[in-house]
Amino acid sequence: MMSQSREDFFRKIQAYLEDKDKDSKFGKLSYAEQRYIRTHSGVTHSNRRKLDDYLHTTHVAVFLYQLLKQANYFQVKDPSKYENRTK
């Protein structure tokens, strides 16, 4: 999902996830944002995973994100072409 949206989309999601009163604001999010939140809030099987696994997964995700960012993958040439893309 990360490669399907620009960086500002995830900054907005991050602000929502850190908000203490997020349940009351869920209905105000766009369909794409709600879909991402539902995926983010899915089952993690955290009781079965070890700390090393979380750490490794986090390192890989950050590394891949940095590669995509350095390659200007998230840069949009003409934003007006993609405004309604997530609906």
N, CA, C and O atoms as a printed pandas DataFrame, in Angstrom:
     atom_number atom_name residue_name chain_id  residue_number  x_coord  y_coord  z_coord
0              1         N          MET        A               1    0.811   -1.200    0.000
1              2        CA          MET        A               1    0.000    0.000    0.000
2              3         C          MET        A               1    0.853    1.263    0.000
3              4         O          MET        A               1    0.437    2.311   -0.494
4              5         N          MET        A               2    2.024    1.148    0.549
5              6        CA          MET        A               2    2.857    2.335    0.669
6              7         C          MET        A               2    3.230    2.910   -0.688
7              8         O          MET        A               2    3.355    4.127   -0.830
8              9         N          SER        A               3    3.407    2.069   -1.669
9             10        CA          SER        A               3    3.838    2.556   -2.972
10            11         C          SER        A               3    2.690    3.106   -3.802
11            12         O          SER        A               3    2.918    3.585   -4.913
12            13         N          GLN        A               4    1.470    3.052   -3.299
13            14        CA          GLN        A               4    0.319    3.506   -4.069
14            15         C          GLN        A               4   -0.072    4.947   -3.785
15            16         O          GLN        A               4   -0.959    5.482   -4.450
16            17         N          SER        A               5    0.560    5.582   -2.824
17            18        CA          SER        A               5    0.191    6.949   -2.455
18            19         C          SER        A               5    1.434    7.793   -2.205
19            20         O          SER        A               5    2.533    7.278   -2.000
20            21         N          ARG        A               6    1.225    9.110   -2.229
21            22        CA          ARG        A               6    2.332   10.021   -1.971
22            23         C          ARG        A               6    2.613   10.102   -0.486
23            24         O          ARG        A               6    1.827    9.637    0.339
24            25         N          GLU        A               7    3.737   10.694   -0.162
25            26        CA          GLU        A               7    4.189   10.780    1.227
26            27         C          GLU        A               7    3.224   11.576    2.099
27            28         O          GLU        A               7    3.016   11.214    3.257
28            29         N          ASP        A               8    2.635   12.636    1.587
29            30        CA          ASP        A               8    1.732   13.456    2.397
30            31         C          ASP        A               8    0.505   12.666    2.857
31            32         O          ASP        A               8   -0.050   12.945    3.919
32            33         N          PHE        A               9    0.082   11.683    2.061
33            34        CA          PHE        A               9   -1.018   10.802    2.456
34            35         C          PHE        A               9   -0.676   10.099    3.765
35            36         O          PHE        A               9   -1.513   10.024    4.663
36            37         N          PHE        A              10    0.540    9.587    3.880
37            38        CA          PHE        A              10    0.945    8.859    5.069
38            39         C          PHE        A              10    1.223    9.783    6.251
39            40         O          PHE        A              10    1.070    9.374    7.403
40            41         N          ARG        A              11    1.625   11.012    5.981
41            42        CA          ARG        A              11    1.783   11.984    7.076
42            43         C          ARG        A              11    0.426   12.273    7.713
43            44         O          ARG        A              11    0.320   12.383    8.935
44            45         N          LYS        A              12   -0.618   12.396    6.878
45            46        CA          LYS        A              12   -1.959   12.642    7.394
46            47         C          LYS        A              12   -2.444   11.428    8.195
47            48         O          LYS        A              12   -3.043   11.581    9.260
48            49         N          ILE        A              13   -2.186   10.239    7.683
49            50        CA          ILE        A              13   -2.567    9.013    8.390
50            51         C          ILE        A              13   -1.837    8.928    9.726
51            52         O          ILE        A              13   -2.422    8.532   10.734
52            53         N          GLN        A              14   -0.571    9.297    9.731
53            54        CA          GLN        A              14    0.218    9.256   10.968
54            55         C          GLN        A              14   -0.406   10.178   12.015
55            56         O          GLN        A              14   -0.531    9.803   13.181
56            57         N          ALA        A              15   -0.792   11.368   11.604
57            58        CA          ALA        A              15   -1.426   12.306   12.535
58            59         C          ALA        A              15   -2.727   11.721   13.075
59            60         O          ALA        A              15   -3.030   11.876   14.258
60            61         N          TYR        A              16   -3.497   11.053   12.221
61            62        CA          TYR        A              16   -4.739   10.426   12.661
62            63         C          TYR        A              16   -4.462    9.321   13.680
63            64         O          TYR        A              16   -5.138    9.246   14.707
64            65         N          LEU        A              17   -3.478    8.466   13.409
65            66        CA          LEU        A              17   -3.171    7.346   14.299
66            67         C          LEU        A              17   -2.673    7.811   15.663
67            68         O          LEU        A              17   -2.894    7.129   16.664
68            69         N          GLU        A              18   -2.006    8.954   15.716
69            70        CA          GLU        A              18   -1.492    9.478   16.971
70            71         C          GLU        A              18   -2.548   10.247   17.761
71            72         O          GLU        A              18   -2.333   10.566   18.930
72            73         N          ASP        A              19   -3.682   10.545   17.138
73            74        CA          ASP        A              19   -4.748   11.304   17.788
74            75         C          ASP        A              19   -5.473   10.429   18.814
75            76         O          ASP        A              19   -5.832    9.291   18.514
76            77         N          LYS        A              20   -5.686   10.953   20.008
77            78        CA          LYS        A              20   -6.359   10.211   21.076
78            79         C          LYS        A              20   -7.851   10.024   20.788
79            80         O          LYS        A              20   -8.454    9.044   21.226
80            81         N          ASP        A              21   -8.440   10.962   20.054
81            82        CA          ASP        A              21   -9.876   10.928   19.769
82            83         C          ASP        A              21  -10.138   10.482   18.332
83            84         O          ASP        A              21  -11.013   11.028   17.659
84            85         N          LYS        A              22   -9.382    9.491   17.863
85            86        CA          LYS        A              22   -9.466    9.099   16.459
86            87         C          LYS        A              22  -10.770    8.405   16.079
87            88         O          LYS        A              22  -11.191    8.496   14.926
88            89         N          ASP        A              23  -11.416    7.718   17.011
89            90        CA          ASP        A              23  -12.642    6.991   16.674
90            91         C          ASP        A              23  -13.744    7.923   16.177
91            92         O          ASP        A              23  -14.497    7.570   15.269
92            93         N          SER        A              24  -13.837    9.094   16.763
93            94        CA          SER        A              24  -14.882   10.030   16.349
94            95         C          SER        A              24  -14.559   10.692   15.010
95            96         O          SER        A              24  -15.447   11.275   14.388
96            97         N          LYS        A              25  -13.324   10.616   14.563
97            98        CA          LYS        A              25  -12.910   11.281   13.324
98            99         C          LYS        A              25  -12.811   10.329   12.135
99           100         O          LYS        A              25  -12.515   10.769   11.024
100          101         N          PHE        A              26  -13.052    9.038   12.344
101          102        CA          PHE        A              26  -12.893    8.054   11.278
102          103         C          PHE        A              26  -13.804    8.341   10.087
103          104         O          PHE        A              26  -13.384    8.193    8.940
104          105         N          GLY        A              27  -15.040    8.749   10.345
105          106        CA          GLY        A              27  -15.997    9.036    9.281
106          107         C          GLY        A              27  -15.619   10.215    8.410
107          108         O          GLY        A              27  -16.129   10.341    7.296
108          109         N          LYS        A              28  -14.740   11.080    8.884
109          110        CA          LYS        A              28  -14.334   12.261    8.129
110          111         C          LYS        A              28  -13.183   11.970    7.160
111          112         O          LYS        A              28  -12.829   12.818    6.341
112          113         N          LEU        A              29  -12.608   10.780    7.256
113          114        CA          LEU        A              29  -11.499   10.410    6.379
114          115         C          LEU        A              29  -12.017   10.008    5.004
115          116         O          LEU        A              29  -13.171    9.605    4.859
116          117         N          SER        A              30  -11.159   10.120    3.999
117          118        CA          SER        A              30  -11.534    9.681    2.657
118          119         C          SER        A              30  -11.608    8.155    2.627
119          120         O          SER        A              30  -11.150    7.479    3.548
120          121         N          TYR        A              31  -12.189    7.632    1.558
121          122        CA          TYR        A              31  -12.304    6.173    1.420
122          123         C          TYR        A              31  -10.927    5.513    1.448
123          124         O          TYR        A              31  -10.746    4.488    2.106
124          125         N          ALA        A              32   -9.960    6.088    0.744
125          126        CA          ALA        A              32   -8.607    5.521    0.703
126          127         C          ALA        A              32   -7.968    5.525    2.091
127          128         O          ALA        A              32   -7.302    4.565    2.478
128          129         N          GLU        A              33   -8.174    6.605    2.831
129          130        CA          GLU        A              33   -7.624    6.688    4.185
130          131         C          GLU        A              33   -8.285    5.666    5.104
131          132         O          GLU        A              33   -7.608    5.013    5.897
132          133         N          GLN        A              34   -9.602    5.526    4.998
133          134        CA          GLN        A              34  -10.295    4.532    5.810
134          135         C          GLN        A              34   -9.819    3.119    5.483
135          136         O          GLN        A              34   -9.636    2.293    6.377
136          137         N          ARG        A              35   -9.621    2.854    4.206
137          138        CA          ARG        A              35   -9.136    1.530    3.780
138          139         C          ARG        A              35   -7.762    1.243    4.363
139          140         O          ARG        A              35   -7.499    0.132    4.824
140          141         N          TYR        A              36   -6.887    2.238    4.344
141          142        CA          TYR        A              36   -5.551    2.052    4.903
142          143         C          TYR        A              36   -5.624    1.824    6.417
143          144         O          TYR        A              36   -4.926    0.960    6.948
144          145         N          ILE        A              37   -6.464    2.594    7.109
145          146        CA          ILE        A              37   -6.610    2.452    8.563
146          147         C          ILE        A              37   -7.122    1.060    8.902
147          148         O          ILE        A              37   -6.648    0.442    9.856
148          149         N          ARG        A              38   -8.077    0.562    8.136
149          150        CA          ARG        A              38   -8.595   -0.792    8.392
150          151         C          ARG        A              38   -7.492   -1.834    8.238
151          152         O          ARG        A              38   -7.402   -2.770    9.033
152          153         N          THR        A              39   -6.660   -1.672    7.222
153          154        CA          THR        A              39   -5.546   -2.597    7.020
154          155         C          THR        A              39   -4.530   -2.459    8.146
155          156         O          THR        A              39   -4.033   -3.458    8.665
156          157         N          HIS        A              40   -4.227   -1.236    8.518
157          158        CA          HIS        A              40   -3.263   -0.973    9.589
158          159         C          HIS        A              40   -3.723   -1.566   10.905
159          160         O          HIS        A              40   -2.908   -2.039   11.698
160          161         N          SER        A              41   -5.021   -1.542   11.140
161          162        CA          SER        A              41   -5.572   -2.009   12.413
162          163         C          SER        A              41   -5.898   -3.500   12.413
163          164         O          SER        A              41   -6.528   -3.994   13.347
164          165         N          GLY        A              42   -5.480   -4.212   11.386
165          166        CA          GLY        A              42   -5.777   -5.639   11.281
166          167         C          GLY        A              42   -5.027   -6.478   12.301
167          168         O          GLY        A              42   -4.279   -5.961   13.130
168          169         N          VAL        A              43   -5.241   -7.763   12.221
169          170        CA          VAL        A              43   -4.619   -8.708   13.144
170          171         C          VAL        A              43   -3.111   -8.759   12.898
171          172         O          VAL        A              43   -2.666   -8.870   11.755
172          173         N          THR        A              44   -2.330   -8.678   13.975
173          174        CA          THR        A              44   -0.871   -8.691   13.849
174          175         C          THR        A              44   -0.228   -9.958   14.381
175          176         O          THR        A              44    0.956  -10.201   14.144
176          177         N          HIS        A              45   -0.994  -10.764   15.094
177          178        CA          HIS        A              45   -0.443  -11.958   15.746
178          179         C          HIS        A              45    0.744  -11.583   16.624
179          180         O          HIS        A              45    1.730  -12.316   16.696
180          181         N          SER        A              46    0.643  -10.448   17.283
181          182        CA          SER        A              46    1.751   -9.956   18.099
182          183         C          SER        A              46    2.104  -10.895   19.246
183          184         O          SER        A              46    3.235  -10.896   19.731
184          185         N          ASN        A              47    1.150  -11.679   19.667
185          186        CA          ASN        A              47    1.458  -12.622   20.747
186          187         C          ASN        A              47    2.337  -13.773   20.269
187          188         O          ASN        A              47    2.929  -14.479   21.087
188          189         N          ARG        A              48    2.428  -13.968   18.967
189          190        CA          ARG        A              48    3.254  -15.044   18.402
190          191         C          ARG        A              48    4.603  -14.554   17.869
191          192         O          ARG        A              48    5.504  -15.357   17.626
192          193         N          ARG        A              49    4.738  -13.257   17.692
193          194        CA          ARG        A              49    5.957  -12.706   17.093
194          195         C          ARG        A              49    6.947  -12.293   18.167
195          196         O          ARG        A              49    6.574  -11.836   19.248
196          197         N          LYS        A              50    8.219  -12.467   17.838
197          198        CA          LYS        A              50    9.288  -12.073   18.760
198          199         C          LYS        A              50    9.722  -10.644   18.449
199          200         O          LYS        A              50    9.474  -10.124   17.361
200          201         N          LEU        A              51   10.365  -10.031   19.417
201          202        CA          LEU        A              51   10.845   -8.663   19.254
202          203         C          LEU        A              51   11.821   -8.559   18.081
203          204         O          LEU        A              51   11.803   -7.565   17.355
204          205         N          ASP        A              52   12.658   -9.553   17.889
205          206        CA          ASP        A              52   13.608   -9.546   16.765
206          207         C          ASP        A              52   12.884   -9.456   15.425
207          208         O          ASP        A              52   13.357   -8.796   14.500
208          209         N          ASP        A              53   11.745  -10.118   15.326
209          210        CA          ASP        A              53   10.967  -10.087   14.085
210          211         C          ASP        A              53   10.438   -8.689   13.820
211          212         O          ASP        A              53   10.517   -8.201   12.693
212          213         N          TYR        A              54    9.897   -8.037   14.848
213          214        CA          TYR        A              54    9.425   -6.656   14.696
214          215         C          TYR        A              54   10.560   -5.728   14.274
215          216         O          TYR        A              54   10.397   -4.901   13.377
216          217         N          LEU        A              55   11.689   -5.871   14.919
217          218        CA          LEU        A              55   12.832   -5.018   14.615
218          219         C          LEU        A              55   13.295   -5.216   13.175
219          220         O          LEU        A              55   13.555   -4.246   12.463
220          221         N          HIS        A              56   13.394   -6.457   12.756
221          222        CA          HIS        A              56   13.820   -6.752   11.382
222          223         C          HIS        A              56   12.822   -6.184   10.370
223          224         O          HIS        A              56   13.217   -5.554    9.389
224          225         N          THR        A              57   11.542   -6.408   10.609
225          226        CA          THR        A              57   10.511   -5.909    9.695
226          227         C          THR        A              57   10.544   -4.388    9.608
227          228         O          THR        A              57   10.383   -3.822    8.527
228          229         N          THR        A              58   10.752   -3.733   10.731
229          230        CA          THR        A              58   10.831   -2.274   10.750
230          231         C          THR        A              58   12.044   -1.783    9.979
231          232         O          THR        A              58   11.941   -0.828    9.210
232          233         N          HIS        A              59   13.189   -2.422   10.172
233          234        CA          HIS        A              59   14.397   -2.031    9.434
234          235         C          HIS        A              59   14.213   -2.193    7.933
235          236         O          HIS        A              59   14.605   -1.318    7.162
236          237         N          VAL        A              60   13.632   -3.286    7.520
237          238        CA          VAL        A              60   13.407   -3.523    6.091
238          239         C          VAL        A              60   12.452   -2.477    5.525
239          240         O          VAL        A              60   12.689   -1.942    4.442
240          241         N          ALA        A              61   11.377   -2.184    6.249
241          242        CA          ALA        A              61   10.403   -1.194    5.769
242          243         C          ALA        A              61   11.026    0.190    5.634
243          244         O          ALA        A              61   10.787    0.884    4.646
244          245         N          VAL        A              62   11.818    0.593    6.612
245          246        CA          VAL        A              62   12.477    1.904    6.552
246          247         C          VAL        A              62   13.479    1.944    5.407
247          248         O          VAL        A              62   13.562    2.938    4.685
248          249         N          PHE        A              63   14.238    0.870    5.240
249          250        CA          PHE        A              63   15.213    0.798    4.148
250          251         C          PHE        A              63   14.523    0.911    2.790
251          252         O          PHE        A              63   14.966    1.679    1.936
252          253         N          LEU        A              64   13.450    0.160    2.584
253          254        CA          LEU        A              64   12.735    0.213    1.302
254          255         C          LEU        A              64   12.101    1.582    1.075
255          256         O          LEU        A              64   12.099    2.093   -0.045
256          257         N          TYR        A              65   11.565    2.173    2.140
257          258        CA          TYR        A              65   10.986    3.513    2.025
258          259         C          TYR        A              65   12.050    4.526    1.591
259          260         O          TYR        A              65   11.803    5.352    0.713
260          261         N          GLN        A              66   13.226    4.459    2.207
261          262        CA          GLN        A              66   14.303    5.387    1.857
262          263         C          GLN        A              66   14.748    5.197    0.402
263          264         O          GLN        A              66   15.045    6.174   -0.285
264          265         N          LEU        A              67   14.795    3.956   -0.065
265          266        CA          LEU        A              67   15.152    3.710   -1.470
266          267         C          LEU        A              67   14.124    4.334   -2.408
267          268         O          LEU        A              67   14.493    4.989   -3.383
268          269         N          LEU        A              68   12.855    4.138   -2.126
269          270        CA          LEU        A              68   11.811    4.716   -2.965
270          271         C          LEU        A              68   11.859    6.242   -2.933
271          272         O          LEU        A              68   11.670    6.894   -3.960
272          273         N          LYS        A              69   12.108    6.798   -1.775
273          274        CA          LYS        A              69   12.177    8.248   -1.638
274          275         C          LYS        A              69   13.363    8.822   -2.423
275          276         O          LYS        A              69   13.223    9.841   -3.099
276          277         N          GLN        A              70   14.531    8.170   -2.333
277          278        CA          GLN        A              70   15.715    8.639   -3.061
278          279         C          GLN        A              70   15.531    8.529   -4.570
279          280         O          GLN        A              70   16.105    9.310   -5.329
280          281         N          ALA        A              71   14.733    7.562   -4.999
281          282        CA          ALA        A              71   14.481    7.386   -6.430
282          283         C          ALA        A              71   13.354    8.290   -6.925
283          284         O          ALA        A              71   12.932    8.177   -8.076
284          285         N          ASN        A              72   12.863    9.188   -6.064
285          286        CA          ASN        A              72   11.767   10.109   -6.392
286          287         C          ASN        A              72   10.505    9.367   -6.822
287          288         O          ASN        A              72    9.755    9.849   -7.671
288          289         N          TYR        A              73   10.276    8.206   -6.241
289          290        CA          TYR        A              73    9.107    7.408   -6.587
290          291         C          TYR        A              73    7.811    8.113   -6.204
291          292         O          TYR        A              73    6.808    7.969   -6.903
292          293         N          PHE        A              74    7.809    8.866   -5.120
293          294        CA          PHE        A              74    6.608    9.511   -4.624
294          295         C          PHE        A              74    6.346   10.865   -5.285
295          296         O          PHE        A              74    5.307   11.478   -5.041
296          297         N          GLN        A              75    7.257   11.327   -6.104
297          298        CA          GLN        A              75    7.112   12.633   -6.753
298          299         C          GLN        A              75    6.081   12.522   -7.879
299          300         O          GLN        A              75    6.145   11.611   -8.704
300          301         N          VAL        A              76    5.142   13.453   -7.899
301          302        CA          VAL        A              76    4.113   13.477   -8.928
302          303         C          VAL        A              76    4.399   14.640   -9.856
303          304         O          VAL        A              76    4.552   15.775   -9.403
304          305         N          LYS        A              77    4.473   14.372  -11.146
305          306        CA          LYS        A              77    4.770   15.420  -12.125
306          307         C          LYS        A              77    3.619   16.409  -12.245
307          308         O          LYS        A              77    3.826   17.620  -12.175
308          309         N          ASP        A              78    2.406   15.893  -12.425
309          310        CA          ASP        A              78    1.225   16.740  -12.577
310          311         C          ASP        A              78    0.150   16.239  -11.614
311          312         O          ASP        A              78   -0.596   15.321  -11.955
312          313         N          PRO        A              79    0.054   16.831  -10.408
313          314        CA          PRO        A              79   -0.881   16.332   -9.390
314          315         C          PRO        A              79   -2.340   16.310   -9.838
315          316         O          PRO        A              79   -3.113   15.488   -9.346
316          317         N          SER        A              80   -2.735   17.186  -10.755
317          318        CA          SER        A              80   -4.139   17.233  -11.178
318          319         C          SER        A              80   -4.552   15.944  -11.894
319          320         O          SER        A              80   -5.739   15.617  -11.919
320          321         N          LYS        A              81   -3.615   15.216  -12.469
321          322        CA          LYS        A              81   -3.922   13.956  -13.152
322          323         C          LYS        A              81   -4.329   12.871  -12.160
323          324         O          LYS        A              81   -5.045   11.935  -12.515
324          325         N          TYR        A              82   -3.871   12.999  -10.918
325          326        CA          TYR        A              82   -4.054   11.926   -9.961
326          327         C          TYR        A              82   -4.969   12.271   -8.791
327          328         O          TYR        A              82   -5.025   11.516   -7.821
328          329         N          GLU        A              83   -5.680   13.377   -8.855
329          330        CA          GLU        A              83   -6.516   13.807   -7.739
330          331         C          GLU        A              83   -7.599   12.795   -7.380
331          332         O          GLU        A              83   -7.811   12.532   -6.196
332          333         N          ASN        A              84   -8.272   12.236   -8.338
333          334        CA          ASN        A              84   -9.390   11.314   -8.081
334          335         C          ASN        A              84   -8.977    9.856   -8.205
335          336         O          ASN        A              84   -9.838    8.983   -8.316
336          337         N          ARG        A              85   -7.708    9.580   -8.188
337          338        CA          ARG        A              85   -7.196    8.236   -8.386
338          339         C          ARG        A              85   -7.587    7.266   -7.272
339          340         O          ARG        A              85   -7.760    6.076   -7.535
340          341         N          THR        A              86   -7.729    7.739   -6.051
341          342        CA          THR        A              86   -7.967    6.842   -4.919
342          343         C          THR        A              86   -9.449    6.612   -4.652
343          344         O          THR        A              86   -9.791    5.910   -3.701
344          345         N          LYS        A              87  -10.318    7.167   -5.444
345          346        CA          LYS        A              87  -11.766    6.996   -5.196
346          347         C          LYS        A              87  -12.283    5.768   -5.899
347          348         O          LYS        A              87  -13.472    5.460   -5.810
